[in-house]
Amino acid sequence: MKQKKSENLPANILVVDDAPENLRLLASMLEHHGYYVRKAINGRIAINGAQISQPDLILLDINLPDIDGYEVCQKLKTFEKTKEIPIIFISSYNQEVDKIKAFEVGGKDYITKPFQIREVLARVENQLSTYKLQMELKERNSKLEQEIIERQRTEEQIRFLLLTTQKITATSDIYSALEVTLNHICSNIKWDFGEAWLVNSDSSKIVHSQVFYTNEPNLYEFREDSKKLTFTYNKSLLGRVWQSQDSEWIEDIYQISSDFLQRYDRAIKVGFKSCFAVPILWSDRVLGILVFFNKEVTPKNQQLIDLVKALAHHLGVMIQSRKAEYTLKLANQRLHILATLDGLTQVANRRHFDEYFDQEWQRMKQQGLPFSLIICDVDYFKLYNDNYGHQAGDDCLKKIAQTIYEMVDITDSLVARYGGEEFAIILPNTDAKNAFIIAETVRLEVQNLKIIHGKSEINKYVTISLGISSMIPQEYRLPAELISLADQALYQAKNQQRNCTVSRVDRAIN
């Protein structure tokens, strides 16, 4: 029988990855945040290690040298000792089919490499909290097996808790989760009114979340009063719960001083006699408070408090997770912009060009449409740099990039910095004739910028040479062939006279 884990011990996490650098990074990050970390470099070691000493959570890579992560997960789910251990897949595979398979074999979550530390920590904490909650409920159920009546009551609570947590998890935002929680709790315990309060962004006060439950129309006025109120630290019932980070139960409102709610008269008028409040906690912080009212004098019920505490804990995990997801989403949006733009010219960078080129090649191949590519090079740019300096050279490239970007107005086109002084224009669903018109328009507009180039051998202004390639992608052709044709055309343009456009059309397009 597995020995009960001490509450003071840190969570035990098994990290499985065949890349030593990934193991070190994850282990260091998790240990820094107070977790105990074990490591495994392949699937068989992970399976044996998990059976000998069960971890609280497994971070599992899919691509392992002996058996892949999917099979490791499936095997662990067949053993009694390890079947309930939550598994988070961490993999560079980011296709939908990979993620679906991960969940089908029993994974609880999926993180795509390269991962973000805050995302990993949020998801780890979420799974550990859920796992801890499940284990606590299971232990409670096992202790009550000898008392049938108590066991049935506990099982009903567990079913309610699991149903409610599932519905909470399925919600799309914090307010929907609060509404689900209040409705399920109040309808289950048969209390008359429930409301949720949240700590504001600067943690200076508690404000009404606009989410409530009521079973009587005449309670709406009481709810409207709530919307006008705020509570500060240690002020009134909500303030005390905020300070203590613990629940508070009032059996009889009539016996409590009138400042307990800052709305004593209204509570008496609508007929409330009992209330209790439970904090929504994350780590050591109060994120919000759930408050419930009843029109009957109701003795303190510790089982009910514990049930609501469990739900509040799940809410806390969910709220923090949603905040982390939102923060991560914003960060990823900023990173995406940085990852796809060239820092100097602010058009697409080479990485984005490669990805988009392959994507559009496949699309044009499926649709049987022409695909054109223009590659252009600044004439005698090295001489320009040597004569005017690198700062002037950078300014020159910026102006050219902006000009190309403004001149190319084709649906789904992409302007990218292809190399040092080279730019590329991807033109889906564009034939050679129209690509040539675009190229010539770009060439003339760059010349019309009238950027003085005293060292040019062909013009007193900065000019560009352009190479065009066009074809209809076929199954037997490679994307690199279109790039090669454009390179050849550009080479010919530079060898002929520069400041010109040369087109190479694949014969299969005619």
Kinemage of the C-alpha trace (Angstrom):
@kinemage 1
@onewidth
@group {chain A} dominant
@subgroup {mainchain}
@vectorlist {calphas} color= white
{ca met a 1} P 0.000 0.000 0.000
{ca lys a 2} L 1.329 3.424 -0.957
{ca gln a 3} L 2.457 5.375 2.071
{ca lys a 4} L 0.662 8.627 2.637
{ca lys a 5} L 2.728 11.543 1.484
{ca ser a 6} L 3.566 14.206 4.031
{ca glu a 7} L 1.830 17.513 3.373
{ca asn a 8} L 5.165 19.289 3.925
{ca leu a 9} L 6.973 17.406 1.191
{ca pro a 10} L 7.258 19.095 -2.217
{ca ala a 11} L 5.366 17.635 -5.174
{ca asn a 12} L 7.301 14.816 -6.876
{ca ile a 13} L 7.626 15.321 -10.632
{ca leu a 14} L 9.126 12.841 -13.112
{ca val a 15} L 10.570 14.486 -16.260
{ca val a 16} L 11.100 12.174 -19.259
{ca asp a 17} L 13.168 13.499 -22.182
{ca asp a 18} L 16.097 12.091 -24.138
{ca ala a 19} L 17.596 15.576 -24.631
{ca pro a 20} L 19.927 16.378 -21.691
{ca glu a 21} L 19.503 20.116 -22.204
{ca asn a 22} L 15.715 19.828 -21.916
{ca leu a 23} L 16.035 17.699 -18.778
{ca arg a 24} L 18.354 20.229 -17.182
{ca leu a 25} L 16.168 23.196 -18.098
{ca leu a 26} L 12.928 21.651 -16.853
{ca ala a 27} L 14.509 20.222 -13.703
{ca ser a 28} L 16.179 23.508 -12.822
{ca met a 29} L 12.992 25.488 -13.421
{ca leu a 30} L 10.800 23.149 -11.368
{ca glu a 31} L 13.288 22.764 -8.525
{ca his a 32} L 13.599 26.539 -8.356
{ca his a 33} L 9.851 26.654 -7.701
{ca gly a 34} L 10.000 24.131 -4.885
{ca tyr a 35} L 9.278 20.839 -6.650
{ca tyr a 36} L 11.239 17.593 -6.196
{ca val a 37} L 12.309 16.427 -9.661
{ca arg a 38} L 13.372 13.009 -10.940
{ca lys a 39} L 14.656 12.495 -14.483
{ca ala a 40} L 14.485 9.701 -17.070
{ca ile a 41} L 16.152 9.628 -20.484
{ca asn a 42} L 13.981 6.938 -22.084
{ca gly a 43} L 10.590 5.268 -21.829
{ca arg a 44} L 11.559 2.043 -20.068
{ca ile a 45} L 13.416 3.873 -17.313
{ca ala a 46} L 10.399 6.132 -16.883
{ca ile a 47} L 7.958 3.188 -16.569
{ca asn a 48} L 10.149 1.344 -14.052
{ca gly a 49} L 10.834 4.471 -12.036
{ca ala a 50} L 7.180 5.447 -11.866
{ca gln a 51} L 6.217 2.001 -10.536
{ca ile a 52} L 8.970 1.882 -7.925
{ca ser a 53} L 8.185 5.348 -6.585
{ca gln a 54} L 5.017 6.950 -7.898
{ca pro a 55} L 5.439 10.634 -8.851
{ca asp a 56} L 2.672 13.176 -8.457
{ca leu a 57} L 3.028 14.289 -12.073
{ca ile a 58} L 4.883 13.199 -15.218
{ca leu a 59} L 6.206 15.557 -17.910
{ca leu a 60} L 6.645 13.285 -20.930
{ca asp a 61} L 8.315 13.876 -24.281
{ca ile a 62} L 6.822 12.006 -27.259
{ca asn a 63} L 10.017 11.428 -29.248
{ca leu a 64} L 12.022 8.951 -27.127
{ca pro a 65} L 14.804 6.599 -28.333
{ca asp a 66} L 13.268 3.238 -27.282
{ca ile a 67} L 9.480 3.487 -27.043
{ca asp a 68} L 7.646 6.702 -27.791
{ca gly a 69} L 5.775 8.777 -25.236
{ca tyr a 70} L 2.378 7.558 -26.422
{ca glu a 71} L 3.277 3.946 -25.585
{ca val a 72} L 4.811 4.981 -22.262
{ca cys a 73} L 1.559 6.707 -21.327
{ca gln a 74} L -0.538 3.701 -22.384
{ca lys a 75} L 1.578 1.303 -20.322
{ca leu a 76} L 1.458 3.512 -17.239
{ca lys a 77} L -2.353 3.647 -17.517
{ca thr a 78} L -2.502 -0.192 -17.349
{ca phe a 79} L -0.787 -0.413 -13.951
{ca glu a 80} L -2.805 0.095 -10.801
{ca lys a 81} L -0.038 2.076 -9.127
{ca thr a 82} L 0.407 4.578 -11.941
{ca lys a 83} L -2.888 4.734 -13.844
{ca glu a 84} L -4.101 7.883 -12.083
{ca ile a 85} L -0.861 9.860 -12.267
{ca pro a 86} L -1.491 12.916 -14.482
{ca ile a 87} L 0.727 13.103 -17.567
{ca ile a 88} L 1.554 16.301 -19.432
{ca phe a 89} L 3.072 15.757 -22.877
{ca ile a 90} L 5.818 18.240 -23.802
{ca ser a 91} L 6.741 17.890 -27.451
{ca ser a 92} L 7.927 19.751 -30.527
{ca tyr a 93} L 5.123 18.095 -32.461
{ca asn a 94} L 2.462 20.770 -32.875
{ca gln a 95} L 0.035 19.158 -35.293
{ca glu a 96} L -3.551 18.680 -34.182
{ca val a 97} L -3.329 14.917 -34.792
{ca asp a 98} L -0.416 14.660 -32.331
{ca lys a 99} L -2.332 16.479 -29.629
{ca ile a 100} L -5.478 14.432 -30.183
{ca lys a 101} L -3.489 11.196 -29.897
{ca ala a 102} L -1.862 12.439 -26.692
{ca phe a 103} L -5.256 12.918 -25.070
{ca glu a 104} L -6.579 9.636 -26.472
{ca val a 105} L -3.835 7.611 -24.757
{ca gly a 106} L -4.532 9.260 -21.414
{ca gly a 107} L -2.573 12.526 -21.335
{ca lys a 108} L -4.040 15.300 -19.227
{ca asp a 109} L -2.400 18.233 -21.030
{ca tyr a 110} L -0.105 19.072 -23.938
{ca ile a 111} L 2.607 21.738 -24.153
{ca thr a 112} L 4.350 22.516 -27.435
{ca lys a 113} L 8.098 23.138 -27.562
{ca pro a 114} L 9.698 25.599 -27.349
{ca phe a 115} L 7.764 26.035 -24.123
{ca gln a 116} L 7.288 29.122 -22.023
{ca ile a 117} L 8.289 28.786 -18.364
{ca arg a 118} L 5.157 30.531 -17.054
{ca glu a 119} L 2.946 28.289 -19.152
{ca val a 120} L 4.666 25.128 -17.886
{ca leu a 121} L 4.368 26.264 -14.263
{ca ala a 122} L 0.688 27.179 -14.645
{ca arg a 123} L -0.179 23.857 -16.257
{ca val a 124} L 1.907 21.857 -13.778
{ca glu a 125} L 0.192 23.556 -10.847
{ca asn a 126} L -3.204 23.014 -12.452
{ca gln a 127} L -2.625 19.272 -12.872
{ca leu a 128} L -1.081 18.874 -9.422
{ca ser a 129} L -4.000 20.685 -7.826
{ca thr a 130} L -6.536 18.546 -9.677
{ca tyr a 131} L -4.617 15.358 -8.859
{ca lys a 132} L -4.331 16.344 -5.217
{ca leu a 133} L -8.044 17.051 -5.084
{ca gln a 134} L -8.878 13.681 -6.643
{ca met a 135} L -6.587 11.847 -4.242
{ca glu a 136} L -8.089 13.619 -1.237
{ca leu a 137} L -11.593 12.710 -2.351
{ca lys a 138} L -10.581 9.105 -2.966
{ca glu a 139} L -8.979 8.841 0.454
{ca arg a 140} L -12.052 10.331 2.083
{ca asn a 141} L -14.296 7.862 0.272
{ca ser a 142} L -12.189 4.865 1.345
{ca lys a 143} L -12.367 5.897 5.003
{ca leu a 144} L -16.157 6.052 4.909
{ca glu a 145} L -16.716 2.669 3.243
{ca gln a 146} L -17.664 1.035 6.589
{ca glu a 147} L -20.491 3.456 7.237
{ca ile a 148} L -22.998 3.088 4.435
{ca ile a 149} L -25.071 6.176 5.109
{ca glu a 150} L -21.996 8.384 5.424
{ca arg a 151} L -20.476 6.767 2.391
{ca gln a 152} L -23.565 7.487 0.271
{ca arg a 153} L -23.505 11.090 1.397
{ca thr a 154} L -19.842 11.369 0.533
{ca glu a 155} L -20.356 9.778 -2.866
{ca glu a 156} L -23.111 12.242 -3.627
{ca gln a 157} L -20.795 15.083 -2.691
{ca ile a 158} L -18.044 13.645 -4.849
{ca arg a 159} L -20.373 13.303 -7.817
{ca phe a 160} L -21.523 16.844 -7.310
{ca leu a 161} L -17.964 18.078 -6.953
{ca leu a 162} L -16.714 16.273 -10.036
{ca leu a 163} L -19.719 17.372 -12.079
{ca thr a 164} L -19.268 20.971 -10.999
{ca thr a 165} L -15.496 20.997 -11.544
{ca gln a 166} L -16.008 19.515 -15.007
{ca lys a 167} L -18.502 22.246 -15.829
{ca ile a 168} L -16.133 24.861 -14.399
{ca thr a 169} L -13.289 23.525 -16.514
{ca ala a 170} L -15.503 23.610 -19.616
{ca thr a 171} L -16.301 27.315 -19.225
{ca ser a 172} L -14.611 29.848 -21.455
{ca asp a 173} L -14.061 32.658 -18.953
{ca ile a 174} L -13.898 33.515 -15.248
{ca tyr a 175} L -17.420 34.925 -14.995
{ca ser a 176} L -18.995 31.861 -16.592
{ca ala a 177} L -17.087 29.675 -14.129
{ca leu a 178} L -18.358 31.742 -11.185
{ca glu a 179} L -21.928 31.532 -12.477
{ca val a 180} L -21.732 27.754 -12.864
{ca thr a 181} L -20.321 27.432 -9.351
{ca leu a 182} L -22.973 29.569 -7.683
{ca asn a 183} L -25.853 27.886 -9.513
{ca his a 184} L -24.656 24.380 -8.722
{ca ile a 185} L -23.894 25.066 -5.068
{ca cys a 186} L -27.106 26.965 -4.282
{ca ser a 187} L -29.365 24.527 -6.111
{ca asn a 188} L -27.670 21.593 -4.380
{ca ile a 189} L -27.680 22.950 -0.804
{ca lys a 190} L -31.081 24.658 -1.252
{ca trp a 191} L -29.905 28.081 -0.146
{ca asp a 192} L -31.618 31.209 -1.384
{ca phe a 193} L -28.922 33.519 -2.672
{ca gly a 194} L -25.278 33.390 -3.721
{ca glu a 195} L -22.849 35.931 -5.091
{ca ala a 196} L -19.204 36.134 -6.099
{ca trp a 197} L -16.777 38.930 -5.301
{ca leu a 198} L -13.343 39.482 -6.817
{ca val a 199} L -10.249 41.295 -5.599
{ca asn a 200} L -9.569 44.171 -8.006
{ca ser a 201} L -6.448 44.452 -10.156
{ca asp a 202} L -4.360 46.425 -7.651
{ca ser a 203} L -5.577 44.337 -4.673
{ca ser a 204} L -6.934 47.403 -2.911
{ca lys a 205} L -10.552 46.284 -2.522
{ca ile a 206} L -13.138 43.597 -3.216
{ca val a 207} L -15.763 44.386 -5.848
{ca his a 208} L -18.951 42.622 -6.935
{ca ser a 209} L -18.349 40.372 -9.938
{ca gln a 210} L -21.891 40.918 -11.335
{ca val a 211} L -22.401 37.141 -10.981
{ca phe a 212} L -25.135 35.920 -8.636
{ca tyr a 213} L -27.779 33.251 -7.976
{ca thr a 214} L -31.289 33.808 -6.637
{ca asn a 215} L -34.420 31.695 -6.357
{ca glu a 216} L -36.779 34.608 -5.638
{ca pro a 217} L -37.568 37.713 -7.707
{ca asn a 218} L -37.661 39.989 -4.653
{ca leu a 219} L -33.968 39.326 -4.051
{ca tyr a 220} L -32.940 41.257 -7.167
{ca glu a 221} L -33.039 44.516 -5.226
{ca phe a 222} L -30.619 43.034 -2.706
{ca arg a 223} L -28.383 42.107 -5.612
{ca glu a 224} L -28.542 45.664 -6.993
{ca asp a 225} L -27.369 46.953 -3.608
{ca ser a 226} L -24.391 44.603 -3.799
{ca lys a 227} L -23.287 46.076 -7.110
{ca lys a 228} L -22.861 49.486 -5.475
{ca leu a 229} L -20.591 48.252 -2.659
{ca thr a 230} L -16.881 47.617 -2.268
{ca phe a 231} L -15.008 46.134 0.682
{ca thr a 232} L -11.514 46.856 1.941
{ca tyr a 233} L -9.088 44.636 3.820
{ca asn a 234} L -10.520 43.462 7.188
{ca lys a 235} L -13.697 45.525 6.700
{ca ser a 236} L -16.997 43.708 7.240
{ca leu a 237} L -17.520 39.973 6.577
{ca leu a 238} L -15.803 39.959 3.207
{ca gly a 239} L -12.858 41.977 4.482
{ca arg a 240} L -12.372 39.576 7.412
{ca val a 241} L -12.412 36.546 5.124
{ca trp a 242} L -9.944 38.332 2.850
{ca gln a 243} L -7.621 38.937 5.780
{ca ser a 244} L -7.933 35.491 7.403
{ca gln a 245} L -7.947 33.574 4.096
{ca asp a 246} L -10.437 31.262 5.775
{ca ser a 247} L -14.190 30.682 5.660
{ca glu a 248} L -16.617 32.328 8.050
{ca trp a 249} L -20.117 31.086 8.984
{ca ile a 250} L -22.821 33.224 10.599
{ca glu a 251} L -25.651 31.083 11.988
{ca asp a 252} L -27.972 33.970 12.871
{ca ile a 253} L -27.589 37.401 11.294
{ca tyr a 254} L -29.852 38.917 13.986
{ca gln a 255} L -27.200 38.164 16.589
{ca ile a 256} L -24.400 39.925 14.706
{ca ser a 257} L -23.553 43.631 14.764
{ca ser a 258} L -24.922 45.678 11.886
{ca asp a 259} L -21.559 46.267 10.219
{ca phe a 260} L -21.071 42.624 9.274
{ca leu a 261} L -22.255 43.249 5.711
{ca gln a 262} L -22.532 47.035 5.410
{ca arg a 263} L -26.134 46.232 4.416
{ca tyr a 264} L -27.588 44.796 7.605
{ca asp a 265} L -31.006 46.388 7.228
{ca arg a 266} L -31.448 45.103 3.678
{ca ala a 267} L -30.450 41.565 4.708
{ca ile a 268} L -33.016 41.650 7.538
{ca lys a 269} L -35.680 43.147 5.277
{ca val a 270} L -35.460 40.400 2.653
{ca gly a 271} L -35.517 37.743 5.386
{ca phe a 272} L -31.961 36.388 5.438
{ca lys a 273} L -30.979 34.679 8.683
{ca ser a 274} L -27.766 32.794 7.922
{ca cys a 275} L -24.768 33.293 5.653
{ca phe a 276} L -21.281 31.961 5.078
{ca ala a 277} L -18.330 33.062 2.969
{ca val a 278} L -15.468 31.040 1.466
{ca pro a 279} L -12.313 32.549 -0.079
{ca ile a 280} L -11.139 31.643 -3.580
{ca leu a 281} L -7.438 31.004 -3.042
{ca trp a 282} L -4.428 30.673 -5.282
{ca ser a 283} L -1.219 29.842 -3.464
{ca asp a 284} L -1.271 32.299 -0.546
{ca arg a 285} L -3.433 34.952 -2.203
{ca val a 286} L -7.167 35.565 -2.107
{ca leu a 287} L -8.511 36.033 -5.646
{ca gly a 288} L -12.157 36.349 -4.642
{ca ile a 289} L -14.863 35.270 -2.192
{ca leu a 290} L -18.056 33.239 -2.542
{ca val a 291} L -20.941 34.330 -0.254
{ca phe a 292} L -24.203 32.424 0.364
{ca phe a 293} L -27.420 33.468 2.176
{ca asn a 294} L -30.280 31.427 3.613
{ca lys a 295} L -33.665 32.443 5.045
{ca glu a 296} L -33.400 29.779 7.752
{ca val a 297} L -31.188 29.857 10.841
{ca thr a 298} L -28.615 27.252 9.841
{ca pro a 299} L -26.008 25.690 12.190
{ca lys a 300} L -22.473 25.559 10.895
{ca asn a 301} L -21.918 22.636 8.485
{ca gln a 302} L -18.229 21.802 8.165
{ca gln a 303} L -18.845 19.258 5.393
{ca leu a 304} L -20.551 21.945 3.335
{ca ile a 305} L -17.717 24.370 3.983
{ca asp a 306} L -15.177 21.749 2.921
{ca leu a 307} L -17.149 21.040 -0.247
{ca val a 308} L -17.307 24.697 -1.196
{ca lys a 309} L -13.640 25.117 -0.266
{ca ala a 310} L -12.742 22.337 -2.699
{ca leu a 311} L -14.715 24.019 -5.451
{ca ala a 312} L -13.226 27.399 -4.539
{ca his a 313} L -9.775 25.867 -4.774
{ca his a 314} L -10.563 24.557 -8.248
{ca leu a 315} L -11.902 27.993 -9.129
{ca gly a 316} L -8.661 29.548 -7.928
{ca val a 317} L -6.651 27.245 -10.176
{ca met a 318} L -8.970 28.001 -13.080
{ca ile a 319} L -8.902 31.778 -12.534
{ca gln a 320} L -5.119 31.853 -12.276
{ca ser a 321} L -4.824 29.543 -15.261
{ca arg a 322} L -7.047 31.827 -17.368
{ca lys a 323} L -4.990 34.835 -16.309
{ca ala a 324} L -1.787 32.971 -17.165
{ca glu a 325} L -3.235 31.881 -20.514
{ca tyr a 326} L -4.220 35.459 -21.307
{ca thr a 327} L -0.790 36.763 -20.349
{ca leu a 328} L 0.844 33.995 -22.352
{ca lys a 329} L -1.387 34.739 -25.330
{ca leu a 330} L -0.298 38.379 -25.329
{ca ala a 331} L 3.337 37.350 -24.939
{ca asn a 332} L 3.042 34.842 -27.770
{ca gln a 333} L 1.462 37.462 -30.000
{ca arg a 334} L 4.393 39.774 -29.344
{ca leu a 335} L 6.851 36.934 -29.863
{ca his a 336} L 5.122 35.943 -33.095
{ca ile a 337} L 5.534 39.455 -34.428
{ca leu a 338} L 9.191 39.469 -33.421
{ca ala a 339} L 9.724 35.992 -34.846
{ca thr a 340} L 8.225 36.774 -38.258
{ca leu a 341} L 9.483 40.291 -38.967
{ca asp a 342} L 12.925 41.399 -40.026
{ca gly a 343} L 14.162 43.726 -37.317
{ca leu a 344} L 15.664 46.299 -39.687
{ca thr a 345} L 13.199 46.553 -42.577
{ca gln a 346} L 9.979 45.470 -40.789
{ca val a 347} L 8.944 43.188 -43.636
{ca ala a 348} L 8.810 39.406 -43.216
{ca asn a 349} L 12.080 37.726 -42.291
{ca arg a 350} L 13.671 34.700 -43.993
{ca arg a 351} L 12.134 32.227 -41.532
{ca his a 352} L 8.647 33.534 -42.251
{ca phe a 353} L 9.409 33.486 -45.976
{ca asp a 354} L 10.387 29.805 -45.848
{ca glu a 355} L 7.284 28.808 -43.876
{ca tyr a 356} L 4.887 30.845 -45.994
{ca phe a 357} L 6.486 29.749 -49.277
{ca asp a 358} L 6.018 26.054 -48.408
{ca gln a 359} L 2.457 26.708 -47.239
{ca glu a 360} L 1.439 28.536 -50.433
{ca trp a 361} L 3.229 25.995 -52.662
{ca gln a 362} L 1.045 23.262 -51.201
{ca arg a 363} L -2.089 25.385 -51.557
{ca met a 364} L -1.371 26.250 -55.201
{ca lys a 365} L -0.570 22.603 -55.901
{ca gln a 366} L -3.933 21.510 -54.495
{ca gln a 367} L -5.810 24.195 -56.421
{ca gly a 368} L -3.819 23.871 -59.662
{ca leu a 369} L -3.051 27.590 -59.782
{ca pro a 370} L 0.087 29.459 -60.979
{ca phe a 371} L 2.686 30.418 -58.414
{ca ser a 372} L 5.255 33.178 -58.976
{ca leu a 373} L 8.296 34.332 -57.069
{ca ile a 374} L 10.323 37.531 -57.450
{ca ile a 375} L 13.796 37.867 -55.968
{ca cys a 376} L 15.450 41.286 -56.204
{ca asp a 377} L 18.907 42.513 -55.314
{ca val a 378} L 20.142 46.077 -54.697
{ca asp a 379} L 22.686 46.935 -57.383
{ca tyr a 380} L 26.226 47.658 -56.155
{ca phe a 381} L 25.043 47.773 -52.546
{ca lys a 382} L 28.467 46.962 -51.119
{ca leu a 383} L 29.891 50.017 -52.872
{ca tyr a 384} L 26.992 52.057 -51.466
{ca asn a 385} L 27.747 50.823 -47.935
{ca asp a 386} L 31.468 51.450 -48.288
{ca asn a 387} L 30.899 54.963 -49.620
{ca tyr a 388} L 28.060 56.196 -47.373
{ca gly a 389} L 28.420 54.019 -44.286
{ca his a 390} L 26.354 51.254 -42.737
{ca gln a 391} L 23.796 53.599 -41.210
{ca ala a 392} L 23.003 55.023 -44.624
{ca gly a 393} L 22.934 51.490 -45.983
{ca asp a 394} L 20.383 50.479 -43.366
{ca asp a 395} L 18.236 53.509 -44.173
{ca cys a 396} L 18.437 52.629 -47.859
{ca leu a 397} L 17.232 49.074 -47.240
{ca lys a 398} L 14.370 50.341 -45.081
{ca lys a 399} L 13.153 52.672 -47.839
{ca ile a 400} L 13.390 49.961 -50.482
{ca ala a 401} L 11.559 47.437 -48.292
{ca gln a 402} L 8.764 49.911 -47.599
{ca thr a 403} L 8.475 50.767 -51.285
{ca ile a 404} L 8.231 47.107 -52.307
{ca tyr a 405} L 5.673 46.480 -49.577
{ca glu a 406} L 3.507 49.408 -50.739
{ca met a 407} L 3.713 48.458 -54.422
{ca val a 408} L 2.689 44.811 -53.952
{ca asp a 409} L -1.065 44.740 -53.499
{ca ile a 410} L -1.897 41.152 -54.402
{ca thr a 411} L -4.101 38.961 -52.203
{ca asp a 412} L -2.045 36.518 -50.074
{ca ser a 413} L 1.258 37.994 -51.317
{ca leu a 414} L 4.256 38.305 -48.984
{ca val a 415} L 7.229 40.683 -49.083
{ca ala a 416} L 10.276 39.396 -47.214
{ca arg a 417} L 13.910 40.220 -46.660
{ca tyr a 418} L 15.583 37.269 -48.360
{ca gly a 419} L 19.207 38.044 -47.589
{ca gly a 420} L 21.477 40.981 -46.795
{ca glu a 421} L 20.389 43.266 -49.637
{ca glu a 422} L 17.993 40.815 -51.277
{ca phe a 423} L 14.210 40.894 -51.060
{ca ala a 424} L 11.662 38.310 -52.168
{ca ile a 425} L 8.018 38.618 -53.174
{ca ile a 426} L 5.766 35.548 -52.965
{ca leu a 427} L 2.854 35.793 -55.415
{ca pro a 428} L 0.265 32.995 -55.108
{ca asn a 429} L -2.261 32.670 -57.946
{ca thr a 430} L -0.176 34.994 -60.129
{ca asp a 431} L 1.097 34.085 -63.590
{ca ala a 432} L 4.369 35.198 -65.188
{ca lys a 433} L 2.805 38.103 -67.080
{ca asn a 434} L 1.338 39.737 -64.013
{ca ala a 435} L 4.423 38.943 -61.945
{ca phe a 436} L 6.512 40.794 -64.554
{ca ile a 437} L 4.223 43.836 -64.327
{ca ile a 438} L 4.590 43.858 -60.549
{ca ala a 439} L 8.368 43.465 -60.774
{ca glu a 440} L 8.735 46.327 -63.225
{ca thr a 441} L 6.494 48.544 -61.084
{ca val a 442} L 8.685 47.825 -58.068
{ca arg a 443} L 11.894 48.417 -60.033
{ca leu a 444} L 10.745 51.799 -61.320
{ca glu a 445} L 9.416 52.916 -57.933
{ca val a 446} L 12.750 52.088 -56.261
{ca gln a 447} L 14.594 54.086 -58.911
{ca asn a 448} L 12.125 56.949 -58.410
{ca leu a 449} L 13.137 57.103 -54.746
{ca lys a 450} L 16.200 58.901 -56.157
{ca ile a 451} L 18.557 57.679 -53.468
{ca ile a 452} L 21.912 59.055 -54.617
{ca his a 453} L 24.483 56.336 -55.399
{ca gly a 454} L 27.720 57.943 -56.475
{ca lys a 455} L 29.546 54.627 -56.845
{ca ser a 456} L 26.961 52.882 -59.039
{ca glu a 457} L 28.276 51.897 -62.448
{ca ile a 458} L 24.867 52.083 -64.144
{ca asn a 459} L 22.874 54.941 -62.597
{ca lys a 460} L 23.311 57.914 -60.305
{ca tyr a 461} L 20.513 56.562 -58.144
{ca val a 462} L 20.086 53.294 -56.256
{ca thr a 463} L 18.545 50.615 -58.510
{ca ile a 464} L 17.567 46.976 -58.187
{ca ser a 465} L 17.744 43.898 -60.399
{ca leu a 466} L 14.908 41.379 -60.341
{ca gly a 467} L 14.494 37.707 -61.216
{ca ile a 468} L 11.074 36.136 -61.720
{ca ser a 469} L 10.047 32.492 -61.781
{ca ser a 470} L 6.577 31.070 -62.423
{ca met a 471} L 5.077 27.583 -62.528
{ca ile a 472} L 2.025 25.591 -61.547
{ca pro a 473} L 3.166 23.359 -58.673
{ca gln a 474} L 2.861 19.643 -59.414
{ca glu a 475} L 3.268 16.513 -57.300
{ca tyr a 476} L 6.531 15.623 -59.024
{ca arg a 477} L 8.035 19.110 -58.567
{ca leu a 478} L 9.837 20.506 -55.550
{ca pro a 479} L 9.374 24.032 -54.129
{ca ala a 480} L 13.124 24.560 -54.386
{ca glu a 481} L 12.823 24.446 -58.175
{ca leu a 482} L 10.794 27.664 -58.212
{ca ile a 483} L 13.409 29.367 -56.024
{ca ser a 484} L 16.211 28.060 -58.254
{ca leu a 485} L 14.524 29.468 -61.374
{ca ala a 486} L 14.169 32.883 -59.711
{ca asp a 487} L 17.829 32.796 -58.654
{ca gln a 488} L 18.868 31.997 -62.215
{ca ala a 489} L 16.742 34.834 -63.561
{ca leu a 490} L 18.246 37.252 -61.040
{ca tyr a 491} L 21.764 36.087 -61.942
{ca gln a 492} L 21.005 36.748 -65.614
{ca ala a 493} L 19.614 40.231 -64.829
{ca lys a 494} L 22.752 41.161 -62.889
{ca asn a 495} L 25.037 39.832 -65.616
{ca gln a 496} L 23.166 41.586 -68.432
{ca gln a 497} L 22.973 45.219 -67.402
{ca arg a 498} L 21.411 45.335 -63.898
{ca asn a 499} L 18.453 47.626 -63.152
{ca cys a 500} L 16.283 45.233 -65.164
{ca thr a 501} L 13.857 42.341 -64.798
{ca val a 502} L 14.379 38.827 -66.180
{ca ser a 503} L 11.678 36.154 -66.093
{ca arg a 504} L 12.079 32.372 -66.152
{ca val a 505} L 8.838 30.505 -66.814
{ca asp a 506} L 8.620 26.771 -66.283
{ca arg a 507} L 7.568 25.065 -69.506
{ca ala a 508} L 4.876 23.112 -67.712
{ca ile a 509} L 2.937 26.332 -67.113
{ca asn a 510} L 2.239 26.873 -70.823
